[in-house]
Structure formats: structure tokens, C-alpha cells
Amino acid sequence: MAARPRWVSAHQAADGSWRCCRFGELCSGTPPCGGVGESEIHTPTTTSLVLLALLGSGNSLRAGPYRESVKKGVKYLLTIQGRDGCVGAPDGDGRMPYEPALGALALVEAQALSRCEELRAPTERAVGFLVSAQRPDGGWRWGPHRGSDTLATTWAVLALKAAMISEVSVRAEVLARARAWLDSMTDPETGRVGYLARGDGARGLPIAAGSGPSEVTTAGALMARLFLGVPPEDPVVTRGVARLLAALPAWDPPSGRDFLYWYFGTNVCYQVGGDAWKAWCAAIRGTLVTHQIRGTGCAAGTFDPCDAWGAAGGRMYATAICYLQLQTHYRYGKIFPRR
């Protein structure tokens, strides 16, 4: 199965964004795509995810068949970057408010892969904003809420770690405090990581009808931990991975579909390697291969927005996050060799 960047390229808006709702205006095939998201408020998030997918498939500002799409997407992110460096609005309404971290991550990768010095200053501002937005408890959350949440913290950690790899300065204590916060959210006996409280296992969005508790926060925290240098042999990691393997990707699991959980879990099991990766890889490939849209219609190559987050992000979100899963084995190198 192949991800099809040409679909996202063909549905890029004139301002460079990838919209949650109005991408259908750009459909050229029959029938039209369908599967719009609930609000354009999520467009900065979907734009960053699509950019990450294009960058992961070998495109940059300077090279690749979709470099013009990358250029326009980066330009859009810069137009919504505030003077403080924040990409998007830091006071989102709580439904999918991850654009500051995802925007910073997209800019970091675009700058690093393109070696574009003109992009370095806005990238450093975006990273600087993330550092300044770390809460006193060590995590992150956007909006007028108290405390932090695991998913916002996960994306912030991934962006800051990518920044460090790209030689953007981040103080070590920032990531140390984030790791300590993740530890505080983890049930030491079960390995489950909570969203707002230790081990609560909730999602950060109102979930779709029929969707039950998810391990998305456990998987996200595990990915963040591994990227922070916690080894796979650590008991917290082994217990968490066991939870993931007990909830392998399936199109009709009791708890419903959760593409974000699959994305984090795919990255975690790839890094852990061995039997965990074999089991997860077989499950995720079988599931995605079977359910990628086929045929010659406008939606060919995409994924229906039929998971817990699909109502918010629509087809654009679903397709981008599934594309990113397909890139796991070459997007990030092995943190721990020989696995």
C-alpha cells in the first residue's frame, strides 16, 4: 500500500492550508470526497500533520515532487505565527488544541530537511514559545485550564526533541521536568497513563459514539519517554507496551477506532522492536491496507474519518495521520540500535 501525496497536494487551499471542512471545494473526481471535519478551527492542526507527512515522503522546500506544496504549507504556518512565536492560537476551545506544538514540529522538520536559514528564526521562536508555555507542573496544556494534559505534553516533547536534534537550543531541565510530569501521570502497577489524572485513560476529545476508553494517552506518553531516552527495558515501558499489545489495531475493536492511538503505538513498537514490533506491524498493516480507499474517485488513496477524532479533523486529519503511520519505519531512526 502506498500513501498518495498527490491527494493532499490537490486539496491544498490557495492560502497554503489544508482545511478540515472546505477541501471538498477542490474535488475534481466523482464522487467528491466527503468526510469534512466539524470546524475550520482545526485547520492549523491538519495543516501541520499534512506537512509532516509530505516531509516524511521526501519533500522539502528545495526538493521533491511536492516541494511547492511544502512551500505553501510553511508559508501558511508563518502567517498564523504570533509575535511570541506561537503557531496558531494558544487559547483553543479544548477540542483539538495542539497546533502550537504541531506547528513547531512541522517548522523544525521543514527547516532541518530544507537547510533553509531564512526559516531558522521563526522556527526558533516557535520552539521558544513552547519552552515558555511549559506549565509549573512540567507539562503542557493550551487554553484557560488548570494543570497539564498528556497529549499536549506528548506533542510538545516530540517538537522539543526534534528541535534539539536540529541544533535548536533547548535546556535539558525542560525535558527533565516533562519526563517527571509523565511519571506522575502513570499508574506504576498497570503502566496506564492518564490524560488529566494518574491512570485515568481518558481521551482529550469528546469521543465518537460507540468509542470507549483508549490507550492513546499511554501510547503517547510511551513515545515521548522513548524519545527522551528512557530504554525499552525500563519497567514502566514494558508494562505500557504490554497494554498496547493487548489492544492491537483492529477496525472494529470493542473500544472503537483511534488513529492517533495507532500512530503513537506504531512508533512505540517500532522503537521497542522484536516481538512487539512484529505483532503490531502485522496488525496495523493489515488494517490500513484493507481500509484505504480504492478506485478512481476523488477520495482514492485516502482514509475515511471514522475514528474517535474523525468528526473533528475530517478526512484531511484521518489521511494525514494514517500516512504518517506508513512512514514510521523510515521517518525516525532507531533510538536504541539492534532491535
Residue frames relative to the residue before (quaternion, step in Angstrom):
aa qw qx qy qz dx dy dz
M 1.0000 0.0000 0.0000 0.0000 0.00 0.00 0.00
A 0.1395 -0.7998 0.5800 0.0665 3.56 -0.98 0.81
A 0.4270 -0.6384 0.5713 0.2894 3.51 -1.11 0.71
R 0.2574 -0.7938 0.5395 0.1121 3.57 -1.04 0.75
P 0.2335 -0.8076 0.5254 0.1312 3.59 0.02 1.24
R 0.5769 0.6100 -0.3994 0.3682 3.60 1.05 -0.53
W 0.5908 0.5599 -0.3873 0.4330 3.62 1.10 -0.51
V 0.6990 0.4415 -0.2934 0.4800 3.59 0.80 -0.91
S 0.6085 0.5442 -0.3592 0.4522 3.60 1.06 -0.63
A 0.6883 0.4860 -0.2820 0.4588 3.58 0.93 -0.89
H 0.7445 0.3746 -0.2115 0.5106 3.60 1.18 -0.47
Q 0.3939 0.6966 -0.4949 0.3385 3.57 1.14 0.63
A 0.4421 -0.7103 0.4841 0.2562 3.58 -0.82 0.98
A 0.6759 -0.5159 0.3469 0.3958 3.56 -1.25 0.43
D 0.6832 0.4771 -0.2973 0.4661 3.60 1.10 -0.59
G 0.6175 -0.5801 0.3277 0.4180 3.58 1.31 0.08
S 0.5796 0.5965 -0.3763 0.4081 3.59 1.24 -0.19
W 0.2887 -0.6771 0.6305 0.2465 3.50 -1.39 0.13
R 0.2415 -0.8431 0.4716 0.0915 3.51 -0.16 1.36
C 0.5175 -0.6481 0.4763 0.2921 3.51 -1.20 0.65
C 0.8024 0.3181 -0.1239 0.4895 3.56 0.94 -0.92
R 0.8085 0.3655 -0.1650 0.4307 3.58 0.65 -1.10
F 0.3670 0.7338 -0.5046 0.2687 3.61 1.17 0.27
G 0.5555 0.6305 -0.3850 0.3817 3.59 1.19 -0.46
E 0.5595 0.6053 -0.3887 0.4117 3.58 1.19 -0.41
L 0.7049 0.4532 -0.2484 0.4858 3.58 1.25 -0.44
C 0.4065 0.7179 -0.4766 0.3037 3.59 1.25 0.10
S 0.1595 -0.8013 0.5720 0.0720 3.55 -0.97 0.89
G 0.6855 0.4695 -0.2858 0.4775 3.59 1.20 -0.38
T 0.3197 -0.7166 0.5767 0.2274 3.50 -1.36 0.06
P 0.5078 -0.2705 -0.8134 0.0853 1.47 -1.69 1.82
P 0.6283 -0.5189 0.3953 0.4240 3.61 -1.22 0.24
C 0.7108 -0.5213 0.2807 0.3796 3.55 -1.22 0.50
G 0.1463 -0.7822 0.5865 0.1511 3.57 0.65 -1.05
G 0.6712 0.5219 -0.3579 0.3860 3.53 -1.33 -0.05
V 0.2217 0.8000 -0.5297 0.1737 3.57 0.93 0.85
G 0.5082 -0.6338 0.4922 0.3126 3.54 -1.25 0.49
E 0.6568 -0.5666 0.3475 0.3562 3.53 -1.29 0.29
S 0.8240 0.0318 0.0335 0.5647 3.59 1.09 -0.59
E 0.4977 -0.6520 0.4846 0.3040 3.55 -1.11 0.68
I 0.4430 0.6936 -0.4608 0.3322 3.59 1.24 -0.06
H 0.6876 0.4865 -0.2769 0.4625 3.58 1.18 -0.52
T 0.4081 0.7503 -0.4520 0.2573 3.61 1.25 -0.06
P 0.6256 0.5158 -0.3777 0.4470 3.69 0.88 -0.62
T 0.6474 0.5175 -0.3181 0.4604 3.58 1.04 -0.76
T 0.6868 0.4642 -0.2983 0.4731 3.59 0.84 -0.92
T 0.6073 0.5534 -0.3573 0.4441 3.59 1.04 -0.68
S 0.6672 0.4921 -0.3062 0.4680 3.60 0.90 -0.87
L 0.6559 0.5095 -0.3202 0.4556 3.60 0.94 -0.82
V 0.6534 0.4966 -0.3194 0.4737 3.60 0.94 -0.82
L 0.6284 0.5317 -0.3342 0.4590 3.59 0.97 -0.81
L 0.6478 0.5123 -0.3186 0.4653 3.58 0.94 -0.86
A 0.6518 0.5090 -0.3159 0.4650 3.58 1.00 -0.78
L 0.6571 0.4944 -0.3143 0.4744 3.60 0.96 -0.79
L 0.6422 0.5097 -0.3223 0.4731 3.58 0.98 -0.81
G 0.6707 0.5119 -0.2921 0.4503 3.56 1.01 -0.81
S 0.6960 0.4445 -0.2779 0.4907 3.59 1.18 -0.42
G 0.7119 -0.5152 0.2455 0.4092 3.59 1.16 0.58
N 0.5709 0.5739 -0.3955 0.4339 3.57 1.22 0.33
S 0.0159 -0.7743 0.6326 0.0051 3.55 -1.19 0.61
L 0.7081 -0.4065 0.3263 0.4762 3.55 -1.24 -0.29
R 0.7639 0.3868 -0.1775 0.4851 3.57 1.17 -0.56
A 0.8147 0.1764 -0.0504 0.5501 3.59 1.09 -0.56
G 0.6492 0.5267 -0.3962 0.3796 3.52 -1.33 0.35
P 0.6013 -0.6029 0.3888 0.3517 3.58 -1.10 0.63
Y 0.7551 0.3354 -0.2005 0.5265 3.60 1.17 -0.44
R 0.2263 0.8034 -0.5212 0.1782 3.58 1.09 0.66
E 0.6189 0.5370 -0.3632 0.4434 3.62 1.04 -0.60
S 0.6255 0.5166 -0.3350 0.4791 3.57 1.07 -0.67
V 0.6282 0.5218 -0.3312 0.4726 3.57 1.03 -0.78
K 0.6400 0.5315 -0.3273 0.4481 3.59 0.90 -0.89
K 0.6958 0.4703 -0.2834 0.4630 3.57 0.83 -0.96
G 0.6438 0.5264 -0.3244 0.4507 3.57 1.02 -0.77
V 0.6484 0.4999 -0.3107 0.4828 3.58 0.98 -0.85
K 0.6311 0.5362 -0.3336 0.4505 3.59 0.96 -0.84
Y 0.6346 0.5277 -0.3296 0.4586 3.58 0.99 -0.80
L 0.6571 0.5073 -0.3205 0.4563 3.59 0.87 -0.90
L 0.6520 0.5126 -0.3202 0.4578 3.58 1.01 -0.75
T 0.6400 0.5258 -0.3368 0.4478 3.60 1.08 -0.64
I 0.7320 0.3724 -0.2415 0.5168 3.62 1.13 -0.47
Q 0.4831 0.6379 -0.4538 0.3922 3.59 1.23 0.33
G 0.3564 -0.7565 0.5125 0.1951 3.55 -0.79 1.01
R 0.6962 -0.4634 0.3408 0.4294 3.54 -1.29 0.15
D 0.6608 0.5055 -0.3038 0.4642 3.57 1.17 -0.57
G 0.6068 -0.5771 0.3404 0.4276 3.58 1.32 -0.05
C 0.5183 0.6591 -0.4133 0.3551 3.58 1.23 -0.31
V 0.2584 -0.7363 0.6073 0.1492 3.56 -0.93 0.96
G 0.7922 0.1471 -0.1461 0.5739 3.56 -0.40 1.21
A 0.6416 -0.5293 0.3951 0.3900 3.53 -1.31 -0.23
P 0.3545 -0.7562 0.5055 0.2169 3.62 -0.70 1.00
D 0.7137 0.4127 -0.2497 0.5080 3.60 1.23 -0.30
G 0.0484 0.8372 -0.5392 0.0775 3.57 0.79 1.08
D 0.6175 -0.5989 0.3787 0.3414 3.55 -1.27 0.29
G 0.6394 -0.5811 0.3174 0.3908 3.59 1.22 0.27
R 0.5841 0.6085 -0.3853 0.3744 3.60 1.19 -0.07
M 0.7871 -0.1028 0.0844 0.6023 3.60 0.92 -0.80
P 0.2142 0.8562 -0.4497 0.1372 3.58 0.96 0.88
Y 0.3480 0.7616 -0.4796 0.2624 3.57 0.66 1.07
E 0.3762 0.7814 -0.4537 0.2052 3.58 1.25 0.10
P 0.6080 0.5486 -0.4083 0.4034 3.71 0.90 -0.54
A 0.7038 0.4442 -0.2694 0.4845 3.60 0.93 -0.85
L 0.6757 0.4793 -0.3009 0.4724 3.58 0.90 -0.87
G 0.6297 0.5244 -0.3366 0.4639 3.59 1.02 -0.70
A 0.6460 0.5031 -0.3176 0.4782 3.57 0.98 -0.81
L 0.6449 0.5213 -0.3244 0.4551 3.60 0.94 -0.85
A 0.6596 0.5044 -0.3113 0.4622 3.61 0.93 -0.86
L 0.6626 0.4922 -0.3115 0.4708 3.60 0.96 -0.82
V 0.6233 0.5406 -0.3410 0.4505 3.59 0.98 -0.80
E 0.6995 0.4595 -0.2816 0.4693 3.58 0.81 -0.97
A 0.6393 0.5217 -0.3366 0.4537 3.60 0.96 -0.78
Q 0.6706 0.4954 -0.3018 0.4624 3.58 0.92 -0.87
A 0.6801 0.5010 -0.2929 0.4480 3.57 0.91 -0.93
L 0.7143 0.4502 -0.2660 0.4651 3.59 0.85 -0.93
S 0.7243 0.4350 -0.2434 0.4763 3.59 1.08 -0.69
R 0.2377 -0.7846 0.5238 0.2315 3.57 1.27 -0.44
C 0.3238 0.7565 -0.4842 0.2973 3.51 1.00 0.98
E 0.3108 -0.7852 0.5087 0.1674 3.58 -0.33 1.23
E 0.5939 0.5746 -0.3704 0.4243 3.60 1.11 -0.56
L 0.6814 0.4782 -0.2793 0.4785 3.57 1.18 -0.54
R 0.5019 0.6897 -0.4225 0.3065 3.59 1.19 -0.35
A 0.6682 0.5170 -0.3218 0.4274 3.62 0.82 -0.92
P 0.7016 0.4278 -0.3041 0.4819 3.67 0.74 -0.86
T 0.5979 0.5475 -0.3644 0.4582 3.60 1.12 -0.57
E 0.6683 0.4933 -0.3001 0.4690 3.57 0.90 -0.88
R 0.6287 0.5184 -0.3404 0.4691 3.59 1.07 -0.66
A 0.6404 0.5240 -0.3250 0.4579 3.58 1.00 -0.81
V 0.6577 0.4891 -0.2963 0.4903 3.57 1.00 -0.85
G 0.6377 0.5347 -0.3218 0.4515 3.57 0.99 -0.82
F 0.6250 0.5270 -0.3419 0.4635 3.56 1.03 -0.74
L 0.6379 0.5259 -0.3388 0.4492 3.60 0.92 -0.84
V 0.6451 0.5159 -0.3241 0.4612 3.56 0.92 -0.88
S 0.6916 0.4811 -0.2826 0.4587 3.59 0.88 -0.92
A 0.6820 0.4986 -0.2823 0.4546 3.59 1.16 -0.58
Q 0.4250 0.6848 -0.4879 0.3353 3.62 1.22 0.00
R 0.3939 -0.7470 0.4899 0.2164 3.55 -0.80 1.01
P 0.6841 -0.5009 0.3302 0.4149 3.59 -1.19 0.37
D 0.6650 0.5028 -0.3160 0.4529 3.61 1.12 -0.57
G 0.6189 -0.5845 0.3309 0.4073 3.61 1.28 -0.09
G 0.6928 0.4456 -0.2813 0.4922 3.58 1.26 -0.21
W 0.4233 -0.6692 0.5395 0.2863 3.54 -1.31 -0.41
R 0.1694 0.7289 -0.6612 0.0534 3.50 -1.33 0.47
W 0.3174 -0.7591 0.5404 0.1761 3.57 -1.00 0.84
G 0.7173 0.4287 -0.3260 0.4421 3.51 -1.15 0.61
P 0.6704 -0.5375 0.3515 0.3716 3.57 -1.31 0.13
H 0.3676 0.7346 -0.4908 0.2903 3.59 0.92 0.87
R 0.4356 -0.6478 0.5458 0.3043 3.54 -1.24 0.38
G 0.8052 0.2734 -0.1939 0.4891 3.52 -1.11 0.62
S 0.4990 -0.6476 0.5023 0.2817 3.53 -1.39 -0.03
D 0.2353 -0.7452 0.5911 0.1998 3.57 -1.30 0.09
T 0.6269 -0.6124 0.3485 0.3325 3.53 -1.12 0.74
L 0.6840 0.4933 -0.3161 0.4346 3.59 0.88 -0.80
A 0.6318 0.4973 -0.3350 0.4911 3.60 0.98 -0.75
T 0.6530 0.5141 -0.3120 0.4603 3.58 0.99 -0.81
T 0.6244 0.5448 -0.3377 0.4464 3.59 0.99 -0.81
W 0.6936 0.4667 -0.2880 0.4671 3.60 0.79 -0.98
A 0.6325 0.5254 -0.3394 0.4569 3.59 1.02 -0.72
V 0.6456 0.5144 -0.3213 0.4641 3.60 0.95 -0.86
L 0.6567 0.5097 -0.3205 0.4542 3.60 0.89 -0.88
A 0.6589 0.5009 -0.3128 0.4660 3.58 0.98 -0.81
L 0.6863 0.4823 -0.2917 0.4597 3.59 0.90 -0.88
K 0.6321 0.5123 -0.3358 0.4747 3.58 1.03 -0.70
A 0.6364 0.5089 -0.3261 0.4792 3.60 0.98 -0.80
A 0.6248 0.5396 -0.3379 0.4520 3.58 1.03 -0.76
M 0.6558 0.5116 -0.3164 0.4562 3.58 0.93 -0.86
I 0.6414 0.5148 -0.3193 0.4708 3.57 1.00 -0.82
S 0.7114 0.4341 -0.2356 0.5000 3.56 1.12 -0.73
E 0.5227 -0.6870 0.3700 0.3434 3.57 1.31 0.41
V 0.4128 0.6129 -0.5337 0.4112 3.52 1.01 0.94
S 0.4626 -0.7358 0.4244 0.2540 3.56 -0.62 1.12
V 0.0872 0.7434 -0.6581 0.0813 3.54 -0.99 1.01
R 0.4373 -0.7116 0.4801 0.2682 3.58 -0.73 1.00
A 0.5604 -0.6410 0.4155 0.3200 3.56 -0.95 0.91
E 0.6459 0.5474 -0.3383 0.4108 3.59 1.01 -0.75
V 0.5484 0.6013 -0.4033 0.4183 3.60 1.20 -0.43
L 0.7134 0.4275 -0.2506 0.4955 3.57 0.88 -0.93
A 0.5966 0.5564 -0.3664 0.4475 3.60 1.09 -0.60
R 0.6582 0.4965 -0.3039 0.4774 3.58 0.99 -0.82
A 0.6249 0.5302 -0.3363 0.4640 3.59 1.07 -0.73
R 0.6465 0.5103 -0.3238 0.4656 3.58 0.96 -0.83
A 0.6431 0.5179 -0.3246 0.4613 3.58 0.95 -0.82
W 0.6416 0.5115 -0.3346 0.4635 3.61 1.01 -0.75
L 0.6376 0.5156 -0.3330 0.4655 3.60 0.96 -0.80
D 0.6191 0.5340 -0.3416 0.4636 3.58 1.04 -0.73
S 0.6661 0.5179 -0.3046 0.4420 3.58 0.99 -0.82
M 0.6868 0.4713 -0.2725 0.4815 3.58 1.22 -0.45
T 0.6340 0.5650 -0.3046 0.4313 3.58 1.30 -0.15
D 0.3782 -0.6882 0.5736 0.2330 3.55 -0.93 0.94
P 0.3672 -0.7809 0.4520 0.2260 3.63 -0.36 1.14
E 0.6624 0.5125 -0.3152 0.4463 3.60 1.14 -0.50
T 0.7866 0.3187 -0.1643 0.5028 3.59 0.91 -0.87
G 0.4201 -0.7057 0.4720 0.3205 3.60 1.14 -0.54
R 0.5085 0.6515 -0.4273 0.3667 3.59 1.23 -0.04
V 0.2411 -0.7705 0.5795 0.1110 3.54 -1.01 0.92
G 0.3674 -0.7517 0.5106 0.1982 3.55 -0.87 0.95
Y 0.5300 -0.6064 0.4906 0.3326 3.51 -1.36 0.16
L 0.8110 0.0873 -0.0185 0.5782 3.57 0.82 -1.03
A 0.7750 0.1659 -0.0900 0.6031 3.57 1.26 -0.39
R 0.6797 -0.5163 0.3236 0.4084 3.57 -1.13 0.61
G 0.8889 0.0319 -0.0446 0.4549 3.53 -0.87 1.07
D 0.4164 0.7494 -0.4590 0.2333 3.63 1.17 0.20
G 0.3079 -0.8193 0.4523 0.1716 3.60 1.21 -0.36
A 0.4424 0.6967 -0.4672 0.3173 3.61 1.14 0.37
R 0.4651 -0.6331 0.5288 0.3214 3.53 -1.31 0.25
G 0.5039 -0.6537 0.4779 0.3006 3.53 -1.30 0.29
L 0.7019 0.3727 -0.2581 0.5494 3.57 1.25 0.29
P 0.5460 -0.5221 0.4962 0.4278 3.57 -1.19 0.29
I 0.3227 -0.7952 0.4804 0.1809 3.58 -0.55 1.12
A 0.6147 -0.5660 0.4115 0.3640 3.52 -1.25 0.54
A 0.6391 -0.5220 0.3910 0.4077 3.54 -1.20 0.50
G 0.7983 0.2829 -0.2195 0.4842 3.55 -0.93 0.91
S 0.6073 0.5390 -0.3665 0.4542 3.59 1.23 -0.12
G 0.2215 -0.7918 0.5598 0.1027 3.53 -0.88 0.96
P 0.7921 -0.2574 0.2060 0.5138 3.57 -1.21 -0.43
S 0.1801 -0.7946 0.5767 0.0604 3.54 -1.07 0.82
E 0.4077 -0.6785 0.5492 0.2679 3.54 -1.28 0.43
V 0.2745 0.8007 -0.5023 0.1767 3.60 1.19 0.35
T 0.6724 0.4844 -0.3134 0.4637 3.59 0.97 -0.75
T 0.6036 0.5375 -0.3507 0.4731 3.59 1.10 -0.66
A 0.6840 0.4863 -0.2880 0.4611 3.58 0.87 -0.97
G 0.6519 0.5166 -0.3214 0.4526 3.59 0.93 -0.85
A 0.6694 0.4930 -0.2986 0.4688 3.57 0.91 -0.91
L 0.6265 0.5302 -0.3369 0.4614 3.60 1.03 -0.72
M 0.6440 0.5093 -0.3286 0.4668 3.59 0.94 -0.84
A 0.6500 0.5087 -0.3152 0.4684 3.58 0.95 -0.88
R 0.6502 0.5248 -0.3227 0.4446 3.59 0.90 -0.89
L 0.6634 0.5039 -0.3143 0.4552 3.58 0.87 -0.93
F 0.6837 0.4712 -0.2898 0.4760 3.57 0.97 -0.82
L 0.6361 0.4940 -0.3224 0.4973 3.57 1.27 -0.28
G 0.6271 -0.5924 0.3145 0.3961 3.56 1.29 0.07
V 0.4281 0.6713 -0.4941 0.3493 3.60 1.21 0.21
P 0.3872 -0.7607 0.4638 0.2373 3.65 -0.60 1.05
P 0.6286 -0.5626 0.3808 0.3787 3.60 -1.15 0.53
E 0.6392 0.5455 -0.3286 0.4312 3.60 1.16 -0.52
D 0.4600 0.6778 -0.4584 0.3447 3.58 1.23 -0.22
P 0.5518 -0.6518 0.4007 0.3317 3.63 -0.82 0.93
V 0.6220 0.5358 -0.3544 0.4477 3.60 1.02 -0.71
V 0.6567 0.4987 -0.3095 0.4736 3.59 1.02 -0.79
T 0.6770 0.4965 -0.3157 0.4421 3.60 0.80 -0.91
R 0.6533 0.4921 -0.3262 0.4740 3.59 0.99 -0.74
G 0.6549 0.5124 -0.3173 0.4558 3.56 0.98 -0.80
V 0.6500 0.5123 -0.3204 0.4609 3.58 0.94 -0.86
A 0.6060 0.5507 -0.3539 0.4520 3.59 1.04 -0.70
R 0.6335 0.5171 -0.3315 0.4706 3.58 1.05 -0.71
L 0.6460 0.5141 -0.3266 0.4601 3.59 0.99 -0.78
L 0.6853 0.4894 -0.2916 0.4536 3.57 0.90 -0.89
A 0.6304 0.5048 -0.3338 0.4862 3.58 1.23 -0.35
A 0.7428 0.2697 -0.1769 0.5868 3.59 1.32 -0.13
L 0.0167 0.8404 -0.5394 0.0505 3.58 0.69 1.12
P 0.6232 -0.5512 0.3879 0.3967 3.61 -1.12 0.54
A 0.1520 0.7460 -0.6357 0.1274 3.54 -0.97 0.94
W 0.5605 -0.6490 0.3935 0.3314 3.56 -0.98 0.79
D 0.8055 0.1684 -0.0821 0.5623 3.57 1.06 -0.65
P 0.1230 0.7981 -0.5791 0.1123 3.60 0.59 1.08
P 0.6753 -0.5011 0.3342 0.4256 3.63 -1.16 0.38
S 0.7320 0.4322 -0.2445 0.4664 3.59 1.01 -0.73
G 0.5633 -0.6044 0.3941 0.4026 3.59 1.25 -0.01
R 0.6049 -0.5752 0.4154 0.3616 3.57 -1.32 0.26
D 0.0092 0.7800 -0.6249 0.0331 3.54 -1.11 0.74
F 0.2442 -0.8169 0.5069 0.1268 3.59 0.00 1.32
L 0.6253 0.5332 -0.3535 0.4470 3.59 1.05 -0.66
Y 0.6107 0.5271 -0.3365 0.4858 3.57 1.05 -0.74
W 0.6564 0.5084 -0.3155 0.4595 3.59 0.92 -0.86
Y 0.6390 0.5333 -0.3336 0.4427 3.58 0.99 -0.81
F 0.6837 0.4622 -0.2924 0.4831 3.58 0.79 -0.97
G 0.6727 0.5161 -0.3032 0.4350 3.58 0.89 -0.93
T 0.6211 0.5419 -0.3396 0.4531 3.57 1.04 -0.75
N 0.6704 0.4904 -0.2937 0.4731 3.57 0.94 -0.87
V 0.6462 0.5233 -0.3229 0.4519 3.58 0.95 -0.84
C 0.7224 0.4470 -0.2671 0.4550 3.58 0.72 -1.04
Y 0.5898 0.5452 -0.3737 0.4639 3.61 1.12 -0.53
Q 0.6817 0.4782 -0.2943 0.4691 3.58 0.91 -0.85
V 0.6545 0.4993 -0.3130 0.4737 3.59 1.00 -0.76
G 0.2227 -0.8244 0.4912 0.1716 3.58 1.07 -0.77
G 0.6929 0.5162 -0.3305 0.3798 3.53 -1.30 -0.47
D 0.8301 -0.1893 0.1543 0.5013 3.55 -1.13 -0.73
A 0.5906 0.5741 -0.3749 0.4255 3.60 1.09 -0.64
W 0.6892 0.4694 -0.2833 0.4737 3.57 0.90 -0.92
K 0.6246 0.5409 -0.3502 0.4413 3.60 0.96 -0.76
A 0.6891 0.4783 -0.2877 0.4621 3.57 0.87 -0.94
W 0.6922 0.4726 -0.2880 0.4633 3.58 0.86 -0.95
C 0.6490 0.5354 -0.3235 0.4330 3.58 0.91 -0.91
A 0.6490 0.5116 -0.3201 0.4632 3.58 0.94 -0.86
A 0.6793 0.4939 -0.2962 0.4549 3.58 0.96 -0.86
I 0.7119 0.4632 -0.2833 0.4455 3.59 0.80 -0.95
R 0.6512 0.5053 -0.3296 0.4604 3.59 0.95 -0.78
G 0.6570 0.5140 -0.3184 0.4504 3.56 0.90 -0.84
T 0.6725 0.5022 -0.2911 0.4591 3.55 0.99 -0.85
L 0.7142 0.4486 -0.2719 0.4634 3.59 0.81 -0.96
V 0.6201 0.5463 -0.3512 0.4400 3.59 0.98 -0.79
T 0.6904 0.5037 -0.2819 0.4361 3.54 0.90 -0.93
H 0.8148 0.3288 -0.1307 0.4592 3.56 0.93 -0.83
Q 0.4169 0.6431 -0.5192 0.3783 3.59 1.14 0.36
I 0.5146 -0.6661 0.4428 0.3089 3.57 -0.92 0.92
R 0.2113 -0.7826 0.5792 0.0855 3.56 -0.87 1.04
G 0.6084 0.6031 -0.4052 0.3192 3.51 -1.35 -0.19
T 0.5837 -0.6015 0.4395 0.3231 3.53 -1.32 -0.31
G 0.4323 0.7073 -0.4620 0.3152 3.60 1.24 0.12
C 0.7198 -0.4567 0.3006 0.4278 3.54 -1.28 0.23
A 0.7076 0.4718 -0.2664 0.4535 3.61 1.04 -0.69
A 0.3577 0.7550 -0.4920 0.2447 3.61 1.22 0.04
G 0.7889 0.2919 -0.2413 0.4840 3.54 -0.91 0.96
T 0.6386 0.5300 -0.3273 0.4519 3.59 1.24 -0.20
F 0.3701 -0.6871 0.5684 0.2604 3.54 -1.37 -0.14
D 0.4915 -0.6642 0.4777 0.2985 3.55 -0.94 0.89
P 0.4310 -0.7011 0.5032 0.2635 3.61 -1.01 0.77
C 0.2723 0.8090 -0.4646 0.2358 3.55 0.63 1.15
D 0.5379 0.5991 -0.4318 0.4065 3.57 1.10 0.58
A 0.7745 -0.3722 0.2419 0.4507 3.57 -1.30 -0.09
W 0.7418 0.3905 -0.2109 0.5027 3.59 1.16 -0.58
G 0.4707 0.7399 -0.4026 0.2625 3.58 1.27 -0.26
A 0.6090 0.5574 -0.3677 0.4280 3.59 1.03 -0.66
A 0.6759 0.4878 -0.2918 0.4690 3.58 1.09 -0.68
G 0.8205 0.2983 -0.1280 0.4705 3.58 0.64 -1.12
G 0.3584 -0.7715 0.4661 0.2430 3.58 1.22 -0.32
R 0.7947 -0.3101 0.2340 0.4665 3.54 -1.35 -0.30
M 0.6127 0.5629 -0.3613 0.4209 3.59 1.04 -0.71
Y 0.6620 0.4885 -0.2968 0.4848 3.58 0.94 -0.89
A 0.6793 0.5129 -0.3046 0.4274 3.58 0.76 -1.06
T 0.6789 0.4887 -0.2923 0.4634 3.57 0.92 -0.90
A 0.6649 0.5075 -0.3162 0.4476 3.60 0.88 -0.86
I 0.7017 0.4637 -0.2907 0.4561 3.61 0.80 -0.94
C 0.6439 0.4923 -0.3309 0.4833 3.61 1.10 -0.57
Y 0.5923 0.5460 -0.3622 0.4689 3.61 1.06 -0.67
L 0.6621 0.5179 -0.3088 0.4449 3.58 0.92 -0.92
Q 0.6111 0.5418 -0.3561 0.4541 3.59 1.05 -0.64
L 0.6629 0.5194 -0.3052 0.4445 3.57 1.00 -0.82
Q 0.6839 0.4909 -0.2753 0.4643 3.59 1.21 -0.46
T 0.3841 0.7854 -0.4461 0.1910 3.58 1.27 -0.23
H 0.7173 0.4878 -0.2819 0.4100 3.58 0.78 -0.98
Y 0.7775 0.2635 -0.2034 0.5336 3.61 1.18 -0.14
R 0.5203 0.6411 -0.4263 0.3695 3.62 1.21 -0.20
Y 0.7971 0.1202 -0.0512 0.5895 3.57 0.86 -0.94
G 0.4344 -0.6822 0.5221 0.2706 3.54 -0.97 0.86
K 0.6332 -0.5181 0.4105 0.4027 3.53 -1.31 0.22
I 0.3620 -0.7266 0.5423 0.2165 3.55 -0.77 1.04
F 0.7623 0.2094 -0.1026 0.6038 3.54 1.09 -0.81
P 0.3452 -0.7925 0.4613 0.2001 3.63 -0.20 1.23
R 0.8194 0.2980 -0.2239 0.4355 3.48 -1.47 0.26
R 0.5276 0.5855 -0.4538 0.4158 3.57 0.86 0.93
